[in-house]
Amino acid sequence: MIGYSLDWASQTASYTTLRLLRFIYLYTRPSPIKRYLYGDCRRILVTGASDGIGLGIASELATNGFNVILHGRNPEKLEKTKTQLEGEHKNIQFKAAVLDDASATSQQIDDFVANLDGLNLTILVNNVGGGAKVQPLEKNTAEELGFLINVDEIGRPNPHHEHRLADSGVPYATVYGGSKAFNEAMSSSLAVEFKAEGKNIEVPAIPVGRVTDVAHSKEPSSFFTPTARTMARSCGDRVGSGRQVVVGYVGHAMQKFAIDSLPSIVFEMLVVPTMKDRNEEEERKKL
């Protein structure tokens, strides 16, 4: 019995050590992003590129030599972003592509895709998404539900994409969390489908946590709340990891590990009061 216990402890220690080493390697290895930069295949498409993480990803990949197609729904804002990036990256080509994911018809989507035909895209970064209102499910209007479903689910099923750590069962963000879980499942399924079809295409889902220097948050950055640009760089560094789901930033990975390790009752005890407070704060803003 003692021998069995010692053997079990040894196996557990070896498994834990292996996981730790894999974690360290994942977040310290050199970025492989330039391996996608070959021949005439130098173009990427970044959806939701007008600001925030999307803008950061566009700038990071332009720094690595990629020509960038910028997607956004606001023509004026997108053109301003394009002008900004052209000033920062003199030898890179930028193209604006406007489409409102929340209201686009099937024909408009088909036309958008047709305009990209023949451009030899190497990377697609599906970053477009809608913010979640912190409120009970029954208070969401049909319009609000439709927006989240259209933008966060239909608008984001392809490689590579990011989403908030909202799929862990967070109250008062039910539809938002569900849409993120949908994205993760669809990416994993698509990755396996490409393998079955013999296509060498990666489809990593990249969850992210809280970031700053975005439209809805200008708080000071910290280890667990990086800037959008730091988050963007981290997402690029995770490409080629061989994982179907990989948290982009190391601080967020630590947070997710801690969340996933908690018993559900402890998680609820910690999260429910916080989300209730946020819900009440949102209600006060309406008054």
KERO-461476 format. One record per residue (C-alpha): x, z negated, y; residue number from 1; chain. Coordinates in steps of 0.2 Angstrom, whole numbers, always signed. Example, Ala and Ser with C-alpha at 12.3 -4.5 7.8 and 13.67 -1.06 7.14 Angstrom:
<lokols>
<lokol><east>+62</east><up>-39</up><north>-22</north><pos>1</pos><unit>A</unit></lokol>
<lokol><east>+68</east><up>-36</up><north>-5</north><pos>2</pos><unit>A</unit></lokol>
</lokols>
This chain:
<lokols>
<lokol><east>+0</east><up>+0</up><north>+0</north><pos>1</pos><unit>A</unit></lokol>
<lokol><east>+14</east><up>-4</up><north>+12</north><pos>2</pos><unit>A</unit></lokol>
<lokol><east>+23</east><up>+12</up><north>+7</north><pos>3</pos><unit>A</unit></lokol>
<lokol><east>+7</east><up>+22</up><north>+11</north><pos>4</pos><unit>A</unit></lokol>
<lokol><east>+5</east><up>+13</up><north>+28</north><pos>5</pos><unit>A</unit></lokol>
<lokol><east>+23</east><up>+17</up><north>+33</north><pos>6</pos><unit>A</unit></lokol>
<lokol><east>+21</east><up>+35</up><north>+28</north><pos>7</pos><unit>A</unit></lokol>
<lokol><east>+5</east><up>+37</up><north>+38</north><pos>8</pos><unit>A</unit></lokol>
<lokol><east>+14</east><up>+29</up><north>+53</north><pos>9</pos><unit>A</unit></lokol>
<lokol><east>+29</east><up>+41</up><north>+51</north><pos>10</pos><unit>A</unit></lokol>
<lokol><east>+17</east><up>+56</up><north>+51</north><pos>11</pos><unit>A</unit></lokol>
<lokol><east>+8</east><up>+50</up><north>+66</north><pos>12</pos><unit>A</unit></lokol>
<lokol><east>+24</east><up>+47</up><north>+76</north><pos>13</pos><unit>A</unit></lokol>
<lokol><east>+30</east><up>+64</up><north>+71</north><pos>14</pos><unit>A</unit></lokol>
<lokol><east>+14</east><up>+72</up><north>+76</north><pos>15</pos><unit>A</unit></lokol>
<lokol><east>+13</east><up>+63</up><north>+93</north><pos>16</pos><unit>A</unit></lokol>
<lokol><east>+31</east><up>+68</up><north>+96</north><pos>17</pos><unit>A</unit></lokol>
<lokol><east>+28</east><up>+86</up><north>+92</north><pos>18</pos><unit>A</unit></lokol>
<lokol><east>+13</east><up>+87</up><north>+104</north><pos>19</pos><unit>A</unit></lokol>
<lokol><east>+23</east><up>+79</up><north>+118</north><pos>20</pos><unit>A</unit></lokol>
<lokol><east>+37</east><up>+91</up><north>+115</north><pos>21</pos><unit>A</unit></lokol>
<lokol><east>+25</east><up>+106</up><north>+116</north><pos>22</pos><unit>A</unit></lokol>
<lokol><east>+17</east><up>+99</up><north>+131</north><pos>23</pos><unit>A</unit></lokol>
<lokol><east>+34</east><up>+97</up><north>+140</north><pos>24</pos><unit>A</unit></lokol>
<lokol><east>+39</east><up>+115</up><north>+135</north><pos>25</pos><unit>A</unit></lokol>
<lokol><east>+22</east><up>+122</up><north>+141</north><pos>26</pos><unit>A</unit></lokol>
<lokol><east>+24</east><up>+115</up><north>+158</north><pos>27</pos><unit>A</unit></lokol>
<lokol><east>+43</east><up>+118</up><north>+160</north><pos>28</pos><unit>A</unit></lokol>
<lokol><east>+46</east><up>+135</up><north>+153</north><pos>29</pos><unit>A</unit></lokol>
<lokol><east>+51</east><up>+149</up><north>+164</north><pos>30</pos><unit>A</unit></lokol>
<lokol><east>+36</east><up>+160</up><north>+170</north><pos>31</pos><unit>A</unit></lokol>
<lokol><east>+33</east><up>+175</up><north>+160</north><pos>32</pos><unit>A</unit></lokol>
<lokol><east>+22</east><up>+184</up><north>+173</north><pos>33</pos><unit>A</unit></lokol>
<lokol><east>+35</east><up>+198</up><north>+177</north><pos>34</pos><unit>A</unit></lokol>
<lokol><east>+34</east><up>+205</up><north>+159</north><pos>35</pos><unit>A</unit></lokol>
<lokol><east>+17</east><up>+213</up><north>+164</north><pos>36</pos><unit>A</unit></lokol>
<lokol><east>+27</east><up>+222</up><north>+178</north><pos>37</pos><unit>A</unit></lokol>
<lokol><east>+32</east><up>+238</up><north>+170</north><pos>38</pos><unit>A</unit></lokol>
<lokol><east>+32</east><up>+257</up><north>+174</north><pos>39</pos><unit>A</unit></lokol>
<lokol><east>+17</east><up>+262</up><north>+184</north><pos>40</pos><unit>A</unit></lokol>
<lokol><east>+7</east><up>+247</up><north>+179</north><pos>41</pos><unit>A</unit></lokol>
<lokol><east>+9</east><up>+237</up><north>+194</north><pos>42</pos><unit>A</unit></lokol>
<lokol><east>-8</east><up>+233</up><north>+199</north><pos>43</pos><unit>A</unit></lokol>
<lokol><east>-19</east><up>+218</up><north>+197</north><pos>44</pos><unit>A</unit></lokol>
<lokol><east>-37</east><up>+214</up><north>+202</north><pos>45</pos><unit>A</unit></lokol>
<lokol><east>-41</east><up>+197</up><north>+209</north><pos>46</pos><unit>A</unit></lokol>
<lokol><east>-59</east><up>+192</up><north>+211</north><pos>47</pos><unit>A</unit></lokol>
<lokol><east>-64</east><up>+179</up><north>+224</north><pos>48</pos><unit>A</unit></lokol>
<lokol><east>-48</east><up>+183</up><north>+233</north><pos>49</pos><unit>A</unit></lokol>
<lokol><east>-53</east><up>+180</up><north>+251</north><pos>50</pos><unit>A</unit></lokol>
<lokol><east>-47</east><up>+162</up><north>+251</north><pos>51</pos><unit>A</unit></lokol>
<lokol><east>-42</east><up>+147</up><north>+241</north><pos>52</pos><unit>A</unit></lokol>
<lokol><east>-35</east><up>+149</up><north>+223</north><pos>53</pos><unit>A</unit></lokol>
<lokol><east>-39</east><up>+167</up><north>+223</north><pos>54</pos><unit>A</unit></lokol>
<lokol><east>-29</east><up>+171</up><north>+239</north><pos>55</pos><unit>A</unit></lokol>
<lokol><east>-15</east><up>+160</up><north>+232</north><pos>56</pos><unit>A</unit></lokol>
<lokol><east>-15</east><up>+170</up><north>+216</north><pos>57</pos><unit>A</unit></lokol>
<lokol><east>-15</east><up>+187</up><north>+225</north><pos>58</pos><unit>A</unit></lokol>
<lokol><east>+0</east><up>+181</up><north>+236</north><pos>59</pos><unit>A</unit></lokol>
<lokol><east>+10</east><up>+174</up><north>+221</north><pos>60</pos><unit>A</unit></lokol>
<lokol><east>+8</east><up>+190</up><north>+211</north><pos>61</pos><unit>A</unit></lokol>
<lokol><east>+12</east><up>+201</up><north>+226</north><pos>62</pos><unit>A</unit></lokol>
<lokol><east>+28</east><up>+190</up><north>+228</north><pos>63</pos><unit>A</unit></lokol>
<lokol><east>+32</east><up>+195</up><north>+210</north><pos>64</pos><unit>A</unit></lokol>
<lokol><east>+30</east><up>+214</up><north>+214</north><pos>65</pos><unit>A</unit></lokol>
<lokol><east>+12</east><up>+218</up><north>+209</north><pos>66</pos><unit>A</unit></lokol>
<lokol><east>+1</east><up>+229</up><north>+220</north><pos>67</pos><unit>A</unit></lokol>
<lokol><east>-15</east><up>+219</up><north>+222</north><pos>68</pos><unit>A</unit></lokol>
<lokol><east>-34</east><up>+224</up><north>+223</north><pos>69</pos><unit>A</unit></lokol>
<lokol><east>-43</east><up>+210</up><north>+232</north><pos>70</pos><unit>A</unit></lokol>
<lokol><east>-61</east><up>+207</up><north>+228</north><pos>71</pos><unit>A</unit></lokol>
<lokol><east>-73</east><up>+198</up><north>+239</north><pos>72</pos><unit>A</unit></lokol>
<lokol><east>-91</east><up>+198</up><north>+245</north><pos>73</pos><unit>A</unit></lokol>
<lokol><east>-88</east><up>+197</up><north>+264</north><pos>74</pos><unit>A</unit></lokol>
<lokol><east>-81</east><up>+213</up><north>+271</north><pos>75</pos><unit>A</unit></lokol>
<lokol><east>-74</east><up>+205</up><north>+287</north><pos>76</pos><unit>A</unit></lokol>
<lokol><east>-66</east><up>+190</up><north>+278</north><pos>77</pos><unit>A</unit></lokol>
<lokol><east>-59</east><up>+201</up><north>+265</north><pos>78</pos><unit>A</unit></lokol>
<lokol><east>-51</east><up>+213</up><north>+278</north><pos>79</pos><unit>A</unit></lokol>
<lokol><east>-44</east><up>+198</up><north>+287</north><pos>80</pos><unit>A</unit></lokol>
<lokol><east>-36</east><up>+192</up><north>+271</north><pos>81</pos><unit>A</unit></lokol>
<lokol><east>-29</east><up>+210</up><north>+267</north><pos>82</pos><unit>A</unit></lokol>
<lokol><east>-21</east><up>+211</up><north>+284</north><pos>83</pos><unit>A</unit></lokol>
<lokol><east>-13</east><up>+194</up><north>+282</north><pos>84</pos><unit>A</unit></lokol>
<lokol><east>-6</east><up>+198</up><north>+265</north><pos>85</pos><unit>A</unit></lokol>
<lokol><east>+0</east><up>+215</up><north>+271</north><pos>86</pos><unit>A</unit></lokol>
<lokol><east>+10</east><up>+206</up><north>+285</north><pos>87</pos><unit>A</unit></lokol>
<lokol><east>+18</east><up>+194</up><north>+272</north><pos>88</pos><unit>A</unit></lokol>
<lokol><east>+22</east><up>+207</up><north>+259</north><pos>89</pos><unit>A</unit></lokol>
<lokol><east>+28</east><up>+222</up><north>+267</north><pos>90</pos><unit>A</unit></lokol>
<lokol><east>+32</east><up>+233</up><north>+252</north><pos>91</pos><unit>A</unit></lokol>
<lokol><east>+16</east><up>+229</up><north>+242</north><pos>92</pos><unit>A</unit></lokol>
<lokol><east>+0</east><up>+239</up><north>+242</north><pos>93</pos><unit>A</unit></lokol>
<lokol><east>-16</east><up>+230</up><north>+245</north><pos>94</pos><unit>A</unit></lokol>
<lokol><east>-34</east><up>+237</up><north>+242</north><pos>95</pos><unit>A</unit></lokol>
<lokol><east>-50</east><up>+228</up><north>+247</north><pos>96</pos><unit>A</unit></lokol>
<lokol><east>-65</east><up>+230</up><north>+235</north><pos>97</pos><unit>A</unit></lokol>
<lokol><east>-82</east><up>+222</up><north>+241</north><pos>98</pos><unit>A</unit></lokol>
<lokol><east>-95</east><up>+216</up><north>+229</north><pos>99</pos><unit>A</unit></lokol>
<lokol><east>-107</east><up>+202</up><north>+231</north><pos>100</pos><unit>A</unit></lokol>
<lokol><east>-108</east><up>+195</up><north>+213</north><pos>101</pos><unit>A</unit></lokol>
<lokol><east>-123</east><up>+184</up><north>+217</north><pos>102</pos><unit>A</unit></lokol>
<lokol><east>-135</east><up>+198</up><north>+221</north><pos>103</pos><unit>A</unit></lokol>
<lokol><east>-126</east><up>+214</up><north>+214</north><pos>104</pos><unit>A</unit></lokol>
<lokol><east>-137</east><up>+226</up><north>+204</north><pos>105</pos><unit>A</unit></lokol>
<lokol><east>-131</east><up>+234</up><north>+188</north><pos>106</pos><unit>A</unit></lokol>
<lokol><east>-129</east><up>+250</up><north>+197</north><pos>107</pos><unit>A</unit></lokol>
<lokol><east>-118</east><up>+242</up><north>+210</north><pos>108</pos><unit>A</unit></lokol>
<lokol><east>-107</east><up>+234</up><north>+197</north><pos>109</pos><unit>A</unit></lokol>
<lokol><east>-105</east><up>+250</up><north>+188</north><pos>110</pos><unit>A</unit></lokol>
<lokol><east>-100</east><up>+259</up><north>+204</north><pos>111</pos><unit>A</unit></lokol>
<lokol><east>-88</east><up>+245</up><north>+208</north><pos>112</pos><unit>A</unit></lokol>
<lokol><east>-80</east><up>+247</up><north>+190</north><pos>113</pos><unit>A</unit></lokol>
<lokol><east>-80</east><up>+266</up><north>+192</north><pos>114</pos><unit>A</unit></lokol>
<lokol><east>-70</east><up>+265</up><north>+208</north><pos>115</pos><unit>A</unit></lokol>
<lokol><east>-56</east><up>+256</up><north>+198</north><pos>116</pos><unit>A</unit></lokol>
<lokol><east>-55</east><up>+269</up><north>+185</north><pos>117</pos><unit>A</unit></lokol>
<lokol><east>-38</east><up>+276</up><north>+182</north><pos>118</pos><unit>A</unit></lokol>
<lokol><east>-29</east><up>+262</up><north>+192</north><pos>119</pos><unit>A</unit></lokol>
<lokol><east>-19</east><up>+256</up><north>+177</north><pos>120</pos><unit>A</unit></lokol>
<lokol><east>-23</east><up>+237</up><north>+180</north><pos>121</pos><unit>A</unit></lokol>
<lokol><east>-11</east><up>+226</up><north>+171</north><pos>122</pos><unit>A</unit></lokol>
<lokol><east>-20</east><up>+209</up><north>+175</north><pos>123</pos><unit>A</unit></lokol>
<lokol><east>-37</east><up>+204</up><north>+179</north><pos>124</pos><unit>A</unit></lokol>
<lokol><east>-39</east><up>+187</up><north>+187</north><pos>125</pos><unit>A</unit></lokol>
<lokol><east>-57</east><up>+182</up><north>+187</north><pos>126</pos><unit>A</unit></lokol>
<lokol><east>-58</east><up>+168</up><north>+200</north><pos>127</pos><unit>A</unit></lokol>
<lokol><east>-74</east><up>+171</up><north>+208</north><pos>128</pos><unit>A</unit></lokol>
<lokol><east>-86</east><up>+156</up><north>+207</north><pos>129</pos><unit>A</unit></lokol>
<lokol><east>-99</east><up>+146</up><north>+216</north><pos>130</pos><unit>A</unit></lokol>
<lokol><east>-98</east><up>+128</up><north>+221</north><pos>131</pos><unit>A</unit></lokol>
<lokol><east>-109</east><up>+115</up><north>+213</north><pos>132</pos><unit>A</unit></lokol>
<lokol><east>-122</east><up>+105</up><north>+222</north><pos>133</pos><unit>A</unit></lokol>
<lokol><east>-121</east><up>+87</up><north>+216</north><pos>134</pos><unit>A</unit></lokol>
<lokol><east>-140</east><up>+83</up><north>+212</north><pos>135</pos><unit>A</unit></lokol>
<lokol><east>-151</east><up>+80</up><north>+198</north><pos>136</pos><unit>A</unit></lokol>
<lokol><east>-156</east><up>+96</up><north>+188</north><pos>137</pos><unit>A</unit></lokol>
<lokol><east>-174</east><up>+96</up><north>+193</north><pos>138</pos><unit>A</unit></lokol>
<lokol><east>-169</east><up>+97</up><north>+211</north><pos>139</pos><unit>A</unit></lokol>
<lokol><east>-160</east><up>+114</up><north>+209</north><pos>140</pos><unit>A</unit></lokol>
<lokol><east>-171</east><up>+128</up><north>+215</north><pos>141</pos><unit>A</unit></lokol>
<lokol><east>-173</east><up>+144</up><north>+206</north><pos>142</pos><unit>A</unit></lokol>
<lokol><east>-162</east><up>+152</up><north>+219</north><pos>143</pos><unit>A</unit></lokol>
<lokol><east>-148</east><up>+140</up><north>+217</north><pos>144</pos><unit>A</unit></lokol>
<lokol><east>-149</east><up>+141</up><north>+198</north><pos>145</pos><unit>A</unit></lokol>
<lokol><east>-149</east><up>+160</up><north>+198</north><pos>146</pos><unit>A</unit></lokol>
<lokol><east>-134</east><up>+160</up><north>+210</north><pos>147</pos><unit>A</unit></lokol>
<lokol><east>-123</east><up>+148</up><north>+199</north><pos>148</pos><unit>A</unit></lokol>
<lokol><east>-128</east><up>+158</up><north>+183</north><pos>149</pos><unit>A</unit></lokol>
<lokol><east>-124</east><up>+175</up><north>+191</north><pos>150</pos><unit>A</unit></lokol>
<lokol><east>-108</east><up>+170</up><north>+199</north><pos>151</pos><unit>A</unit></lokol>
<lokol><east>-101</east><up>+157</up><north>+187</north><pos>152</pos><unit>A</unit></lokol>
<lokol><east>-106</east><up>+165</up><north>+171</north><pos>153</pos><unit>A</unit></lokol>
<lokol><east>-110</east><up>+184</up><north>+173</north><pos>154</pos><unit>A</unit></lokol>
<lokol><east>-97</east><up>+186</up><north>+186</north><pos>155</pos><unit>A</unit></lokol>
<lokol><east>-82</east><up>+179</up><north>+176</north><pos>156</pos><unit>A</unit></lokol>
<lokol><east>-81</east><up>+184</up><north>+158</north><pos>157</pos><unit>A</unit></lokol>
<lokol><east>-64</east><up>+193</up><north>+158</north><pos>158</pos><unit>A</unit></lokol>
<lokol><east>-45</east><up>+189</up><north>+158</north><pos>159</pos><unit>A</unit></lokol>
<lokol><east>-38</east><up>+179</up><north>+166</north><pos>160</pos><unit>A</unit></lokol>
<lokol><east>-50</east><up>+165</up><north>+174</north><pos>161</pos><unit>A</unit></lokol>
<lokol><east>-50</east><up>+147</up><north>+180</north><pos>162</pos><unit>A</unit></lokol>
<lokol><east>-64</east><up>+134</up><north>+181</north><pos>163</pos><unit>A</unit></lokol>
<lokol><east>-66</east><up>+116</up><north>+186</north><pos>164</pos><unit>A</unit></lokol>
<lokol><east>-65</east><up>+102</up><north>+173</north><pos>165</pos><unit>A</unit></lokol>
<lokol><east>-84</east><up>+101</up><north>+174</north><pos>166</pos><unit>A</unit></lokol>
<lokol><east>-88</east><up>+104</up><north>+156</north><pos>167</pos><unit>A</unit></lokol>
<lokol><east>-85</east><up>+86</up><north>+150</north><pos>168</pos><unit>A</unit></lokol>
<lokol><east>-103</east><up>+81</up><north>+153</north><pos>169</pos><unit>A</unit></lokol>
<lokol><east>-103</east><up>+76</up><north>+171</north><pos>170</pos><unit>A</unit></lokol>
<lokol><east>-120</east><up>+71</up><north>+177</north><pos>171</pos><unit>A</unit></lokol>
<lokol><east>-128</east><up>+79</up><north>+193</north><pos>172</pos><unit>A</unit></lokol>
<lokol><east>-118</east><up>+95</up><north>+190</north><pos>173</pos><unit>A</unit></lokol>
<lokol><east>-127</east><up>+100</up><north>+174</north><pos>174</pos><unit>A</unit></lokol>
<lokol><east>-129</east><up>+119</up><north>+177</north><pos>175</pos><unit>A</unit></lokol>
<lokol><east>-111</east><up>+120</up><north>+185</north><pos>176</pos><unit>A</unit></lokol>
<lokol><east>-104</east><up>+111</up><north>+170</north><pos>177</pos><unit>A</unit></lokol>
<lokol><east>-114</east><up>+122</up><north>+158</north><pos>178</pos><unit>A</unit></lokol>
<lokol><east>-108</east><up>+138</up><north>+166</north><pos>179</pos><unit>A</unit></lokol>
<lokol><east>-90</east><up>+133</up><north>+164</north><pos>180</pos><unit>A</unit></lokol>
<lokol><east>-92</east><up>+129</up><north>+146</north><pos>181</pos><unit>A</unit></lokol>
<lokol><east>-100</east><up>+146</up><north>+144</north><pos>182</pos><unit>A</unit></lokol>
<lokol><east>-84</east><up>+154</up><north>+152</north><pos>183</pos><unit>A</unit></lokol>
<lokol><east>-72</east><up>+145</up><north>+140</north><pos>184</pos><unit>A</unit></lokol>
<lokol><east>-82</east><up>+150</up><north>+125</north><pos>185</pos><unit>A</unit></lokol>
<lokol><east>-84</east><up>+168</up><north>+130</north><pos>186</pos><unit>A</unit></lokol>
<lokol><east>-65</east><up>+169</up><north>+134</north><pos>187</pos><unit>A</unit></lokol>
<lokol><east>-60</east><up>+162</up><north>+117</north><pos>188</pos><unit>A</unit></lokol>
<lokol><east>-72</east><up>+174</up><north>+108</north><pos>189</pos><unit>A</unit></lokol>
<lokol><east>-66</east><up>+189</up><north>+118</north><pos>190</pos><unit>A</unit></lokol>
<lokol><east>-48</east><up>+184</up><north>+114</north><pos>191</pos><unit>A</unit></lokol>
<lokol><east>-52</east><up>+184</up><north>+95</north><pos>192</pos><unit>A</unit></lokol>
<lokol><east>-62</east><up>+201</up><north>+97</north><pos>193</pos><unit>A</unit></lokol>
<lokol><east>-47</east><up>+209</up><north>+105</north><pos>194</pos><unit>A</unit></lokol>
<lokol><east>-36</east><up>+204</up><north>+91</north><pos>195</pos><unit>A</unit></lokol>
<lokol><east>-48</east><up>+210</up><north>+78</north><pos>196</pos><unit>A</unit></lokol>
<lokol><east>-48</east><up>+227</up><north>+87</north><pos>197</pos><unit>A</unit></lokol>
<lokol><east>-29</east><up>+228</up><north>+87</north><pos>198</pos><unit>A</unit></lokol>
<lokol><east>-28</east><up>+226</up><north>+106</north><pos>199</pos><unit>A</unit></lokol>
<lokol><east>-13</east><up>+217</up><north>+114</north><pos>200</pos><unit>A</unit></lokol>
<lokol><east>-23</east><up>+209</up><north>+128</north><pos>201</pos><unit>A</unit></lokol>
<lokol><east>-22</east><up>+190</up><north>+132</north><pos>202</pos><unit>A</unit></lokol>
<lokol><east>-38</east><up>+182</up><north>+138</north><pos>203</pos><unit>A</unit></lokol>
<lokol><east>-34</east><up>+164</up><north>+142</north><pos>204</pos><unit>A</unit></lokol>
<lokol><east>-47</east><up>+152</up><north>+150</north><pos>205</pos><unit>A</unit></lokol>
<lokol><east>-38</east><up>+142</up><north>+163</north><pos>206</pos><unit>A</unit></lokol>
<lokol><east>-47</east><up>+126</up><north>+168</north><pos>207</pos><unit>A</unit></lokol>
<lokol><east>-42</east><up>+117</up><north>+184</north><pos>208</pos><unit>A</unit></lokol>
<lokol><east>-46</east><up>+101</up><north>+192</north><pos>209</pos><unit>A</unit></lokol>
<lokol><east>-47</east><up>+96</up><north>+211</north><pos>210</pos><unit>A</unit></lokol>
<lokol><east>-37</east><up>+106</up><north>+223</north><pos>211</pos><unit>A</unit></lokol>
<lokol><east>-35</east><up>+106</up><north>+242</north><pos>212</pos><unit>A</unit></lokol>
<lokol><east>-32</east><up>+118</up><north>+256</north><pos>213</pos><unit>A</unit></lokol>
<lokol><east>-48</east><up>+127</up><north>+251</north><pos>214</pos><unit>A</unit></lokol>
<lokol><east>-64</east><up>+130</up><north>+261</north><pos>215</pos><unit>A</unit></lokol>
<lokol><east>-73</east><up>+114</up><north>+254</north><pos>216</pos><unit>A</unit></lokol>
<lokol><east>-58</east><up>+102</up><north>+254</north><pos>217</pos><unit>A</unit></lokol>
<lokol><east>-44</east><up>+100</up><north>+267</north><pos>218</pos><unit>A</unit></lokol>
<lokol><east>-38</east><up>+83</up><north>+261</north><pos>219</pos><unit>A</unit></lokol>
<lokol><east>-19</east><up>+79</up><north>+259</north><pos>220</pos><unit>A</unit></lokol>
<lokol><east>-11</east><up>+86</up><north>+243</north><pos>221</pos><unit>A</unit></lokol>
<lokol><east>-5</east><up>+74</up><north>+229</north><pos>222</pos><unit>A</unit></lokol>
<lokol><east>+1</east><up>+76</up><north>+212</north><pos>223</pos><unit>A</unit></lokol>
<lokol><east>-16</east><up>+76</up><north>+205</north><pos>224</pos><unit>A</unit></lokol>
<lokol><east>-23</east><up>+86</up><north>+219</north><pos>225</pos><unit>A</unit></lokol>
<lokol><east>-12</east><up>+101</up><north>+222</north><pos>226</pos><unit>A</unit></lokol>
<lokol><east>-14</east><up>+114</up><north>+236</north><pos>227</pos><unit>A</unit></lokol>
<lokol><east>-22</east><up>+130</up><north>+231</north><pos>228</pos><unit>A</unit></lokol>
<lokol><east>-5</east><up>+139</up><north>+232</north><pos>229</pos><unit>A</unit></lokol>
<lokol><east>+3</east><up>+127</up><north>+220</north><pos>230</pos><unit>A</unit></lokol>
<lokol><east>-12</east><up>+129</up><north>+208</north><pos>231</pos><unit>A</unit></lokol>
<lokol><east>-11</east><up>+148</up><north>+209</north><pos>232</pos><unit>A</unit></lokol>
<lokol><east>+8</east><up>+147</up><north>+204</north><pos>233</pos><unit>A</unit></lokol>
<lokol><east>+4</east><up>+136</up><north>+190</north><pos>234</pos><unit>A</unit></lokol>
<lokol><east>-9</east><up>+148</up><north>+183</north><pos>235</pos><unit>A</unit></lokol>
<lokol><east>+3</east><up>+162</up><north>+183</north><pos>236</pos><unit>A</unit></lokol>
<lokol><east>+16</east><up>+151</up><north>+174</north><pos>237</pos><unit>A</unit></lokol>
<lokol><east>+4</east><up>+147</up><north>+160</north><pos>238</pos><unit>A</unit></lokol>
<lokol><east>+1</east><up>+166</up><north>+155</north><pos>239</pos><unit>A</unit></lokol>
<lokol><east>+9</east><up>+171</up><north>+138</north><pos>240</pos><unit>A</unit></lokol>
<lokol><east>+7</east><up>+153</up><north>+131</north><pos>241</pos><unit>A</unit></lokol>
<lokol><east>-2</east><up>+160</up><north>+116</north><pos>242</pos><unit>A</unit></lokol>
<lokol><east>-17</east><up>+147</up><north>+119</north><pos>243</pos><unit>A</unit></lokol>
<lokol><east>-35</east><up>+153</up><north>+122</north><pos>244</pos><unit>A</unit></lokol>
<lokol><east>-38</east><up>+138</up><north>+133</north><pos>245</pos><unit>A</unit></lokol>
<lokol><east>-24</east><up>+131</up><north>+143</north><pos>246</pos><unit>A</unit></lokol>
<lokol><east>-25</east><up>+119</up><north>+158</north><pos>247</pos><unit>A</unit></lokol>
<lokol><east>-16</east><up>+128</up><north>+173</north><pos>248</pos><unit>A</unit></lokol>
<lokol><east>-8</east><up>+113</up><north>+182</north><pos>249</pos><unit>A</unit></lokol>
<lokol><east>+1</east><up>+99</up><north>+174</north><pos>250</pos><unit>A</unit></lokol>
<lokol><east>-7</east><up>+85</up><north>+184</north><pos>251</pos><unit>A</unit></lokol>
<lokol><east>-24</east><up>+92</up><north>+179</north><pos>252</pos><unit>A</unit></lokol>
<lokol><east>-19</east><up>+93</up><north>+160</north><pos>253</pos><unit>A</unit></lokol>
<lokol><east>-14</east><up>+74</up><north>+161</north><pos>254</pos><unit>A</unit></lokol>
<lokol><east>-32</east><up>+70</up><north>+168</north><pos>255</pos><unit>A</unit></lokol>
<lokol><east>-40</east><up>+81</up><north>+155</north><pos>256</pos><unit>A</unit></lokol>
<lokol><east>-31</east><up>+72</up><north>+141</north><pos>257</pos><unit>A</unit></lokol>
<lokol><east>-36</east><up>+55</up><north>+148</north><pos>258</pos><unit>A</unit></lokol>
<lokol><east>-54</east><up>+61</up><north>+149</north><pos>259</pos><unit>A</unit></lokol>
<lokol><east>-54</east><up>+68</up><north>+132</north><pos>260</pos><unit>A</unit></lokol>
<lokol><east>-46</east><up>+52</up><north>+125</north><pos>261</pos><unit>A</unit></lokol>
<lokol><east>-60</east><up>+41</up><north>+132</north><pos>262</pos><unit>A</unit></lokol>
<lokol><east>-74</east><up>+35</up><north>+121</north><pos>263</pos><unit>A</unit></lokol>
<lokol><east>-90</east><up>+43</up><north>+128</north><pos>264</pos><unit>A</unit></lokol>
<lokol><east>-97</east><up>+26</up><north>+133</north><pos>265</pos><unit>A</unit></lokol>
<lokol><east>-82</east><up>+22</up><north>+143</north><pos>266</pos><unit>A</unit></lokol>
<lokol><east>-82</east><up>+39</up><north>+151</north><pos>267</pos><unit>A</unit></lokol>
<lokol><east>-100</east><up>+37</up><north>+156</north><pos>268</pos><unit>A</unit></lokol>
<lokol><east>-96</east><up>+20</up><north>+163</north><pos>269</pos><unit>A</unit></lokol>
<lokol><east>-83</east><up>+28</up><north>+174</north><pos>270</pos><unit>A</unit></lokol>
<lokol><east>-91</east><up>+44</up><north>+179</north><pos>271</pos><unit>A</unit></lokol>
<lokol><east>-109</east><up>+40</up><north>+182</north><pos>272</pos><unit>A</unit></lokol>
<lokol><east>-107</east><up>+28</up><north>+196</north><pos>273</pos><unit>A</unit></lokol>
<lokol><east>-95</east><up>+40</up><north>+205</north><pos>274</pos><unit>A</unit></lokol>
<lokol><east>-107</east><up>+55</up><north>+203</north><pos>275</pos><unit>A</unit></lokol>
<lokol><east>-122</east><up>+44</up><north>+208</north><pos>276</pos><unit>A</unit></lokol>
<lokol><east>-113</east><up>+40</up><north>+224</north><pos>277</pos><unit>A</unit></lokol>
<lokol><east>-109</east><up>+58</up><north>+227</north><pos>278</pos><unit>A</unit></lokol>
<lokol><east>-127</east><up>+62</up><north>+224</north><pos>279</pos><unit>A</unit></lokol>
<lokol><east>-133</east><up>+49</up><north>+237</north><pos>280</pos><unit>A</unit></lokol>
<lokol><east>-120</east><up>+55</up><north>+249</north><pos>281</pos><unit>A</unit></lokol>
<lokol><east>-127</east><up>+73</up><north>+248</north><pos>282</pos><unit>A</unit></lokol>
<lokol><east>-145</east><up>+66</up><north>+250</north><pos>283</pos><unit>A</unit></lokol>
<lokol><east>-139</east><up>+57</up><north>+266</north><pos>284</pos><unit>A</unit></lokol>
<lokol><east>-132</east><up>+73</up><north>+273</north><pos>285</pos><unit>A</unit></lokol>
<lokol><east>-149</east><up>+81</up><north>+272</north><pos>286</pos><unit>A</unit></lokol>
<lokol><east>-157</east><up>+68</up><north>+283</north><pos>287</pos><unit>A</unit></lokol>
</lokols>
